[in-house]
Amino acid sequence: MRIANLSGRLALVVDGRAVDVEQASCGRFSADPQAVYERWEEFRSWAAGAELPTGAALDPADLGSPAPAPRQTLAIGLNYRDHAAESGFAVPEGLPPVFTKFVTSITGPVTEVKLPAGGDTDWEVELVAVIGRRAEGVREADAWSHVAGLTVGQDISERVLQLVGPAPQFSLGKSHPGFAPMGPWLVTPDEFDDPDDLALRCAVNGEEVQKGRTSDLVFSVPALIARLSAVLPLLPGDVVFTGTPAGVGIGRDPRRFLNPGDVLVSSVEGIGELRQTFVA
Ligand code: ZN
């Protein structure tokens, strides 16, 4: 199953077309895309059995984030060995670095992003998991049952602010407006042959800069949920950015950052793509 946020309304995506959930369910489910995660099991069983009308045409430019207002966004650093190496850090053991992307940075999949003045703005394509059932002290073997679905995320990062000062400012440097695009929709885990092995990539102006597979994650989606939920409860609708593979701009020689006019396309196999255009 695929769900989307079409112009702020929850939609089921069927054969590439959008079925409005509030209308199709005669008001049983709210149009609010974030609210669905509170009743995820009930929604899934309704959607599995519902007689759905033919959907409306879907323009990706009208899509918002499939989780537009999570109570918590947890983002993971150094979760691919090749990215830890290019960043000059050891591969984390036990628990990877965790930061947040503040909720005001979240957008839909097709956006224009303003480059912060004086900054070095960089790309990080990531698989994003959205929680569908409260997870507290969850075992790794049970973790996938707490995931509503997967989507594509870009952990856009302004490196000057991220790295200034005596301790890194990961959360602020990665939370400028528009720095957390997600989408184009949420795909439930059962849709994938293997949700733990998905190709992800991103390209700047058509030139591939990152290419990886989520099977190379140091901490897989289930491992992250187990380790995070051992510390704090993960709530329905919470978002987990799982980390980025090698190929970010700051890890290149020479370093390379985004400029006005650049177009960044990010994708995950079996989900779809994001498209960000950068402006001064
Ligand atoms: Zn990241």
Residues whose N, C-alpha, C, O or C-beta is under 5 A from the ligand:
A	BS01	ZN	I76 E124 D155 G243 T244
